[in-house]
Amino acid sequence: MTNWTDSDIPSQCGRTAVVTGTGGLGLETALALARAGASVILAGRNPSKGAAAIDRIRHDVVNANVWFEELDLANLDSIAAFGKHLHSSFDSIDLLINNAGVMAPPDRKMTADHFELQFGTNYLGHFALTAQLLPLLCNGNYPRIVTLSSVAARSGAIDFDDLQSGRSYKPMVAYGQSKLACLMFSLELQRRSDVAGWGIQSIAAHPGVSRTDLLPNGAGAQSVVGIIRRYLWFLFQPAAQGALPTLFAATSPQAQGGAYYGPDRFGETRGYPSAAKLPPQALDLEVAIRLWEESERLTGALFSLEEIQNSSVADKRNISLH
């Protein structure tokens, strides 16, 4: 995969992709997939930004088959409505990119369902969305689910005693937890797909340190990280470069289910797609299973296809949850 770029993407004609997030990495990911021939559903909560993103893609890609659908990952009702709409419109989906996110708001904010905003949007929202779309993905052609993590996952920890940061809110601690949860979800999803025979490849990716609006939109333009992003922009790689690990995971025949990809240079902060180093805490199976079960409880989302209705992954692995 040496110096892999979007020019190495194989034809995506005949494939239908859902990409969450209308700016930055999401836009660049959708643009590259549309250029490769995929039909792309770009999902986000702001119709104006969605329309602008669609216009940009159609300007760059003649006859692009791309459209916007409204989806608020901070609202379980919106996720359910989005899933219902797609089930009524499609028999199958081939690719889901769990990309959208929020980063480091200085004050603790809550989702519509009373989750801490970062944990609720970055992780629980995508957990619920994946459950909604799982039957469509199982009907897909070599389906893949790519979930975005972050270099911040390295310092992340899952605090079951304070998942919603109600006792102590530190912006980057909460962000690191949400992105570690995304990574653990991706790994656990592959394990469950293998056990249940879903035929889905679940792959994690991270963009390194990329030039997007995630920092100023979250922490604020006048925050320390916002100022760093504005005045030290040259330290951040372009969003199109940051999207490459996601695109590799989504399209390359070399990408493996259960793997994790990120940039290959300067401590995985920039460069071309390569295997990323998994933080040790991401490999804790007991935490992964407990997190999955707690996520089902919080969201009401169940990964309950017929194949697993009468069995549990934990039992099949003989892993104690005590």
C-alpha positions in Angstrom: 0.0 0.0 0.0 3.0 2.3 -0.5 1.9 5.9 -1.1 -1.7 4.7 -1.8 -3.9 7.6 -3.0 -7.4 8.0 -4.3 -6.2 7.3 -7.8 -5.8 3.7 -6.6 -9.5 3.3 -5.7 -11.0 0.5 -7.8 -14.2 1.1 -9.6 -17.1 1.6 -7.2 -19.8 1.4 -9.9 -22.8 -0.4 -8.7 -22.0 0.2 -5.0 -24.1 2.3 -2.7 -22.4 4.1 0.1 -23.6 6.1 3.2 -21.2 8.7 4.5 -21.9 10.7 7.7 -20.7 14.3 7.8 -21.0 16.9 5.1 -17.7 18.8 5.6 -14.0 18.1 5.8 -13.3 14.4 5.8 -16.9 13.4 5.0 -17.0 15.7 2.0 -13.6 14.5 0.7 -14.6 10.8 1.3 -17.9 11.2 -0.6 -16.2 13.1 -3.4 -13.6 10.4 -3.9 -16.3 7.6 -3.8 -18.5 9.5 -6.3 -15.5 10.0 -8.6 -15.0 6.2 -8.5 -18.6 5.6 -9.6 -20.4 4.9 -6.3 -23.9 6.1 -5.5 -23.3 8.2 -2.4 -25.8 9.2 0.3 -24.2 12.1 2.2 -25.9 12.4 5.6 -25.8 15.3 8.0 -27.9 17.5 10.3 -27.6 20.8 8.4 -29.5 20.8 5.0 -27.7 24.0 3.9 -24.3 22.5 4.4 -25.5 19.3 2.8 -26.7 21.2 -0.3 -23.4 23.0 -0.5 -21.5 19.7 -0.3 -23.7 18.1 -3.0 -23.1 21.1 -5.3 -19.4 20.8 -4.7 -19.3 17.1 -5.6 -21.5 17.6 -8.7 -19.3 20.4 -9.8 -16.2 18.2 -9.6 -17.8 15.0 -10.8 -20.0 15.2 -13.9 -23.1 13.1 -13.5 -22.2 12.2 -9.9 -25.0 10.0 -8.3 -25.0 11.7 -4.9 -27.6 13.2 -2.7 -28.1 14.5 0.8 -30.3 13.0 3.6 -30.9 14.7 6.9 -29.5 12.8 9.9 -28.7 14.1 13.4 -26.5 11.7 15.2 -27.2 13.5 18.5 -30.8 12.4 18.3 -32.0 8.8 18.4 -35.3 9.7 16.8 -33.5 11.2 13.8 -31.4 8.1 13.5 -34.5 5.9 13.5 -36.2 8.0 10.9 -33.2 8.0 8.7 -33.0 4.2 9.0 -36.7 3.8 8.2 -36.3 6.0 5.2 -33.4 4.0 3.8 -35.2 0.7 4.4 -38.1 2.0 2.4 -35.8 3.2 -0.4 -33.2 0.5 -0.7 -32.9 -3.3 -0.6 -29.2 -3.2 0.2 -26.3 -0.9 1.1 -22.7 -1.8 0.4 -20.7 0.7 2.4 -21.2 2.7 5.6 -18.7 5.3 6.6 -19.2 6.3 10.3 -17.3 9.6 9.9 -19.2 12.6 11.4 -18.1 13.9 14.8 -17.7 16.8 17.2 -14.5 17.6 19.1 -13.8 19.2 22.4 -16.6 21.7 23.1 -15.2 23.8 26.0 -18.4 23.3 28.1 -20.3 20.0 28.7 -23.2 19.7 26.3 -25.9 17.1 25.9 -27.6 15.4 23.1 -31.4 15.2 22.7 -31.3 11.9 24.5 -29.2 13.3 27.5 -25.8 11.8 26.5 -22.7 13.8 26.7 -22.4 15.4 23.2 -19.1 13.8 22.1 -19.8 10.3 23.4 -23.4 10.6 22.2 -22.6 11.9 18.7 -19.2 10.3 17.8 -19.9 6.9 19.3 -23.5 6.1 20.4 -25.0 7.8 17.4 -23.0 5.7 15.0 -23.6 2.6 17.1 -27.4 3.1 16.7 -27.0 4.0 13.0 -25.1 0.8 12.3 -27.7 -1.3 14.0 -30.4 0.4 11.9 -28.6 -0.2 8.7 -27.3 -3.7 9.5 -30.0 -5.7 7.6 -29.3 -3.5 4.5 -25.6 -4.0 4.8 -26.0 -7.8 5.2 -27.8 -7.7 1.8 -24.9 -5.7 0.3 -22.2 -6.8 -2.1 -19.0 -7.4 -0.1 -20.3 -4.9 2.5 -17.9 -2.9 4.6 -18.4 -0.6 7.6 -15.6 1.9 8.3 -15.7 3.7 11.6 -13.4 6.6 12.3 -11.3 6.8 15.4 -8.5 9.2 16.2 -5.0 9.5 17.5 -6.7 10.7 20.7 -7.9 7.2 21.2 -4.3 6.4 22.4 -4.9 8.3 25.6 -8.6 7.3 25.9 -10.2 5.2 28.6 -13.7 3.8 29.0 -15.0 5.1 32.3 -18.1 3.1 33.0 -18.7 5.0 36.2 -18.9 8.3 34.3 -19.6 7.6 30.6 -21.4 10.9 30.2 -18.7 13.0 32.0 -21.3 14.1 34.5 -18.9 14.1 37.5 -16.0 15.6 35.7 -16.0 17.1 32.2 -12.6 17.6 30.5 -13.1 18.2 26.7 -10.2 16.1 25.4 -10.7 13.3 27.9 -14.3 13.0 26.8 -13.2 13.1 23.1 -10.6 10.5 23.7 -13.1 8.2 25.4 -15.5 8.6 22.4 -12.9 7.8 19.9 -11.6 4.8 21.8 -15.2 3.6 22.0 -15.5 4.0 18.2 -12.3 1.9 17.7 -13.5 -0.8 20.1 -16.9 -0.9 18.5 -15.3 -1.5 15.1 -13.2 -4.4 16.4 -16.1 -5.9 18.3 -18.4 -5.6 15.3 -15.9 -7.6 13.2 -15.8 -10.3 15.9 -19.6 -10.5 16.0 -19.8 -10.6 12.2 -17.4 -13.5 12.2 -19.5 -15.4 14.8 -22.9 -14.6 13.2 -21.8 -15.1 9.6 -23.0 -11.6 8.5 -20.3 -11.4 5.9 -19.5 -7.8 6.8 -16.0 -6.4 7.0 -15.7 -3.9 9.9 -12.6 -1.7 9.6 -11.4 1.2 11.7 -9.4 4.2 10.4 -8.1 7.5 11.6 -7.1 10.6 9.7 -4.0 11.7 11.6 -3.9 15.4 12.2 -5.9 17.0 9.4 -7.0 20.5 8.3 -10.8 20.4 8.9 -13.3 22.5 10.8 -13.6 19.9 13.6 -11.3 21.8 16.0 -12.7 25.4 15.6 -16.3 24.2 15.4 -15.9 22.2 18.6 -13.5 24.0 20.9 -14.2 27.4 19.3 -12.1 29.6 17.0 -10.6 31.5 20.0 -9.7 28.4 22.0 -6.1 27.2 22.3 -6.7 24.4 19.8 -8.7 26.7 17.5 -5.8 29.2 17.5 -3.3 26.5 16.8 -5.5 25.3 13.9 -5.8 28.8 12.5 -2.2 30.0 12.8 -0.2 26.8 12.6 -2.3 25.4 9.7 0.9 24.1 8.0 1.2 21.4 10.7 -2.1 19.9 9.6 -2.4 17.8 6.4 -5.2 18.7 3.9 -8.5 17.0 4.5 -8.2 15.1 1.2 -5.0 13.5 2.5 -6.6 12.8 5.9 -9.4 11.0 4.1 -7.1 8.5 2.5 -7.0 5.9 5.4 -10.8 5.9 5.3 -10.9 5.5 1.6 -8.3 2.7 1.7 -10.3 0.9 4.4 -13.5 1.4 2.3 -12.3 0.3 -1.1 -8.9 -1.4 -1.2 -8.8 -5.2 -1.8 -5.9 -5.2 0.6 -7.9 -3.8 3.5 -8.7 -6.5 6.1 -11.7 -6.8 8.4 -10.9 -6.1 12.0 -7.9 -3.9 11.0 -7.1 -0.3 11.8 -5.5 2.1 9.3 -4.0 5.6 9.6 -1.3 7.7 8.1 2.2 6.2 7.9 4.5 9.1 9.0 5.4 11.3 12.0 3.7 9.2 14.6 0.7 8.5 12.4 -0.1 12.2 12.1 0.3 12.5 8.4 1.2 10.6 5.3 -0.3 7.7 3.3 -2.5 4.8 4.5 -0.8 2.1 6.5 -1.6 -0.3 9.3 -2.1 1.8 12.5 -1.0 0.8 16.0 -3.8 -0.4 18.2 -3.8 1.1 21.7 -3.5 -1.8 24.3 -6.8 -0.7 25.9 -8.6 -1.2 22.6 -7.9 -4.9 22.8 -9.6 -5.5 26.2 -12.4 -8.0 25.3 -14.3 -7.8 28.6 -14.4 -4.0 28.2 -15.5 -4.3 24.6 -18.4 -6.6 25.4 -19.5 -4.5 28.4 -19.3 -1.4 26.3 -21.4 -3.1 23.6 -24.1 -4.2 26.0 -24.2 -0.8 27.7 -24.5 0.9 24.3 -27.5 -1.4 23.5 -29.1 -0.4 26.8 -28.5 3.3 26.3 -29.7 3.5 22.7 -32.2 0.7 22.6 -30.4 -0.4 19.4 -30.0 -4.2 19.0 -27.9 -6.1 16.5 -30.4 -8.9 16.5 -30.5 -10.6 13.1 -32.1 -14.0 13.0 -28.6 -15.7 13.1 -27.9 -14.4 16.7 -31.3 -14.3 18.3 -30.8 -17.4 20.3 -27.1 -17.1 21.1 -24.7 -14.7 22.6 -21.3 -13.8 21.4 -20.0 -13.8 24.9 -21.2 -17.4 25.5 -19.6 -18.5 22.2 -16.3 -17.1 23.2 -16.6 -18.4 26.8 -15.7 -15.0 28.1 -16.8 -14.2 31.7 -18.4 -10.8 32.1 -18.2 -10.8 35.8 
